[in-house]
């Protein structure tokens, strides 16, 4: 019997390769993708990707999506206490359904993993980490070789504004500054995956304008049929 699991889903490449690994084992039944979204701005937390694209991405993969809305209008945004209270309720909901496992696409941040596991333990749940401690250079090349397609949706200043909105491909890895982790595991950049082996069809997406918010550069990714414009005020604060 397969173990039911919810996938903590950012919409990015690491989530995608972790989900890919889960599916390949045949040991897990992925009952849901779970994504935190800014309640005010309706964009994926930290990544700045529009909710409409997240919805389309989940449909293209074919796994149900649960969006967890986080408040962002208060000073300082969503505090850890607020976040943990919200996630505690979400975990209780899954626990009541018989789902006691959450999967994450983390690679090597020990403190982040410990924090996740401590919070899950409070709810009587456990975390699994399908790509934990894998070499990030190898993971980066594997993502590309497997056929995953992703745009960089957000980059830190130390990466450079010229990288935002780029495809995550071999050319990108070749020109990425050597001090930057090739998977961006330290938060140097975030991505949005729009095609790959776990997709039943590609997500139709294009790169809109670049905006700056809180020192970070964001590419406003748009559905191909969209005529919307973006301003920095529509990107949620970090």
C-alpha positions as CSV (number, residue, x, y, z in Angstrom):
1,X,0.0,0.0,0.0
2,X,1.3,3.4,-1.0
3,X,2.0,6.0,1.6
4,X,-0.1,9.2,1.1
5,X,2.1,12.3,1.0
6,X,1.6,16.0,0.4
7,X,4.3,17.7,-1.6
8,X,5.5,21.1,-0.3
9,X,5.4,22.9,-3.7
10,X,7.1,26.2,-4.6
11,X,6.5,25.8,-8.3
12,X,10.3,25.7,-8.9
13,X,12.8,23.3,-10.2
14,X,13.8,21.7,-6.9
15,X,10.2,20.9,-6.0
16,X,9.8,19.4,-9.5
17,X,12.8,17.1,-9.3
18,X,11.8,16.1,-5.7
19,X,8.3,15.2,-6.9
20,X,9.8,13.4,-9.8
21,X,11.9,11.3,-7.4
22,X,8.8,10.5,-5.3
23,X,6.8,9.4,-8.3
24,X,9.6,7.1,-9.5
25,X,9.8,5.2,-6.3
26,X,6.2,3.9,-6.6
27,X,6.0,4.0,-2.8
28,X,4.0,7.2,-2.4
29,X,0.6,8.5,-3.4
30,X,1.0,12.2,-3.9
31,X,-2.4,13.5,-2.7
32,X,-1.7,17.2,-3.0
33,X,0.7,19.9,-4.0
34,X,0.8,22.5,-1.2
35,X,1.9,26.1,-1.9
36,X,2.0,29.2,0.2
37,X,0.5,32.3,-1.6
38,X,0.4,35.9,-0.6
39,X,-3.2,36.6,0.4
40,X,-2.9,40.3,-0.7
41,X,-0.8,40.0,-3.8
42,X,-1.9,36.5,-5.0
43,X,1.6,35.4,-5.9
44,X,3.7,32.5,-4.7
45,X,5.7,33.3,-1.6
46,X,9.3,34.4,-2.3
47,X,9.0,33.4,-6.0
48,X,6.6,36.2,-7.0
49,X,4.8,34.0,-9.5
50,X,1.2,34.8,-10.3
51,X,-1.5,32.5,-8.8
52,X,-3.0,32.0,-12.2
53,X,0.3,30.4,-13.4
54,X,0.5,28.2,-10.3
55,X,-3.1,27.0,-10.9
56,X,-2.2,26.2,-14.5
57,X,1.0,24.4,-13.5
58,X,-0.9,22.1,-11.1
59,X,-3.5,21.3,-13.8
60,X,-0.7,20.5,-16.3
61,X,0.9,18.1,-13.7
62,X,-2.4,16.6,-12.8
63,X,-2.0,16.6,-9.0
64,X,-4.6,18.5,-6.8
65,X,-3.3,21.8,-5.5
66,X,-3.9,23.3,-2.0
67,X,-3.0,27.0,-1.7
68,X,-2.2,28.2,1.8
69,X,-2.8,32.0,1.9
70,X,-0.5,34.0,4.1
71,X,-1.1,37.5,5.3
72,X,1.3,40.1,3.9
73,X,-0.4,43.4,4.7
74,X,0.7,43.7,8.3
75,X,4.1,45.3,9.2
76,X,6.9,42.8,8.6
77,X,4.7,40.6,6.5
78,X,3.8,37.1,7.8
79,X,5.8,36.5,11.0
80,X,7.1,33.1,12.0
81,X,4.4,32.8,14.7
82,X,1.6,33.6,12.3
83,X,3.1,31.2,9.7
84,X,3.4,28.4,12.2
85,X,-0.1,28.8,13.4
86,X,-1.5,28.7,9.9
87,X,0.5,25.7,9.0
88,X,-0.5,23.9,12.2
89,X,-4.1,24.1,11.1
90,X,-3.2,22.9,7.6
91,X,-1.3,19.9,9.0
92,X,-4.2,19.1,11.3
93,X,-6.4,19.0,8.2
94,X,-4.1,16.5,6.5
95,X,-3.7,14.4,9.6
96,X,-7.5,14.1,9.9
97,X,-7.5,12.7,6.3
98,X,-4.9,10.1,7.2
99,X,-2.0,12.0,5.5
100,X,1.0,12.1,7.9
101,X,3.9,12.7,5.5
102,X,5.1,15.9,3.8
103,X,7.8,15.9,1.2
104,X,10.2,18.8,0.6
105,X,12.7,19.7,-2.1
106,X,15.4,20.9,0.3
107,X,19.0,20.0,-0.5
108,X,21.4,20.8,2.3
109,X,20.2,23.6,4.7
110,X,20.3,21.7,8.0
111,X,18.6,24.5,10.1
112,X,15.7,24.7,7.6
113,X,15.2,20.9,7.7
114,X,15.3,20.9,11.5
115,X,12.8,23.7,11.7
116,X,10.4,21.9,9.3
117,X,10.7,18.6,11.2
118,X,10.2,20.2,14.6
119,X,7.0,21.9,13.3
120,X,5.7,18.7,11.7
121,X,6.4,16.7,14.9
122,X,4.1,19.0,16.8
123,X,1.3,17.9,14.5
124,X,2.3,14.3,14.7
125,X,3.6,14.2,11.2
126,X,6.9,13.6,9.5
127,X,9.0,15.0,6.6
128,X,10.8,13.3,3.8
129,X,13.5,14.9,1.6
130,X,13.9,13.0,-1.7
131,X,16.9,15.0,-2.9
132,X,18.6,15.7,0.4
133,X,22.4,15.9,0.4
134,X,22.7,15.3,-3.3
135,X,25.4,17.2,-5.0
136,X,23.8,20.4,-6.3
137,X,25.9,20.7,-9.4
138,X,24.8,17.2,-10.4
139,X,21.2,18.0,-9.5
140,X,21.3,21.1,-11.6
141,X,22.5,19.2,-14.7
142,X,20.1,16.4,-14.1
143,X,17.1,18.8,-14.0
144,X,18.1,20.1,-17.5
145,X,19.0,16.6,-18.9
146,X,15.7,15.2,-17.8
147,X,14.0,17.9,-19.9
148,X,12.7,20.3,-17.2
149,X,12.1,23.8,-18.5
150,X,12.1,26.7,-16.1
151,X,12.4,30.5,-16.0
152,X,14.2,32.3,-13.2
153,X,11.4,34.3,-11.6
154,X,13.5,36.0,-8.9
155,X,17.2,36.7,-8.3
156,X,19.3,38.3,-5.6
157,X,21.5,41.3,-6.4
158,X,24.6,39.2,-6.0
159,X,23.5,37.1,-8.9
160,X,22.8,40.1,-11.2
161,X,19.7,41.6,-12.8
162,X,20.7,40.1,-16.2
163,X,19.8,36.6,-15.0
164,X,16.2,37.2,-14.1
165,X,13.8,35.9,-16.6
166,X,16.4,33.6,-18.2
167,X,15.9,29.9,-18.9
168,X,17.4,27.5,-16.5
169,X,19.7,25.7,-19.0
170,X,23.2,24.7,-19.6
171,X,24.2,28.1,-20.9
172,X,22.9,29.7,-17.6
173,X,25.0,27.3,-15.5
174,X,28.1,28.1,-17.6
175,X,27.8,31.8,-17.0
176,X,26.5,31.7,-13.4
177,X,29.1,33.2,-11.0
178,X,31.1,30.4,-9.3
179,X,30.2,31.5,-5.8
180,X,26.5,31.0,-6.5
181,X,25.0,27.6,-5.8
182,X,23.8,26.1,-9.1
183,X,20.5,25.2,-7.5
184,X,20.2,28.5,-5.7
185,X,19.8,26.6,-2.4
186,X,20.9,29.6,-0.4
187,X,18.0,31.7,-1.8
188,X,20.2,33.3,-4.5
189,X,17.4,32.7,-7.1
190,X,14.0,31.1,-7.6
191,X,12.4,29.5,-10.6
192,X,9.1,28.5,-12.2
193,X,9.0,25.2,-14.0
194,X,6.7,25.0,-17.0
195,X,7.5,21.7,-18.6
196,X,9.2,18.3,-17.9
197,X,8.6,14.6,-17.3
198,X,6.0,15.1,-14.6
199,X,3.9,17.3,-16.8
200,X,1.1,16.0,-19.0
201,X,1.4,19.2,-21.0
202,X,3.6,22.3,-21.0
203,X,2.4,25.5,-19.3
204,X,2.1,28.3,-21.8
205,X,4.1,31.2,-20.2
206,X,6.1,34.2,-21.3
207,X,8.4,36.6,-19.6
208,X,7.0,40.0,-18.9
209,X,8.8,43.0,-17.6
210,X,11.5,43.0,-14.8
211,X,10.7,44.8,-11.6
212,X,12.7,45.4,-8.4
213,X,11.3,44.9,-5.0
214,X,13.2,44.9,-1.7
215,X,16.5,44.8,-3.6
216,X,15.5,41.7,-5.5
217,X,14.9,41.4,-9.2
218,X,11.6,39.7,-10.4
219,X,10.6,38.7,-13.8
220,X,6.8,39.0,-14.1
221,X,5.9,35.8,-15.7
222,X,2.6,35.8,-17.6
223,X,0.2,33.4,-19.2
224,X,0.8,33.7,-23.0
225,X,-2.7,35.1,-23.6
226,X,-2.4,37.7,-20.9
227,X,-2.1,41.4,-21.6
228,X,-1.6,42.4,-18.0
229,X,1.1,44.8,-16.8
230,X,3.1,44.6,-13.6
231,X,4.4,47.2,-11.2
232,X,6.7,46.7,-8.2
233,X,3.7,47.2,-5.9
234,X,2.2,44.0,-7.1
235,X,5.2,41.9,-6.0
236,X,4.8,40.8,-2.3
237,X,7.4,42.0,0.1
238,X,9.7,39.3,1.4
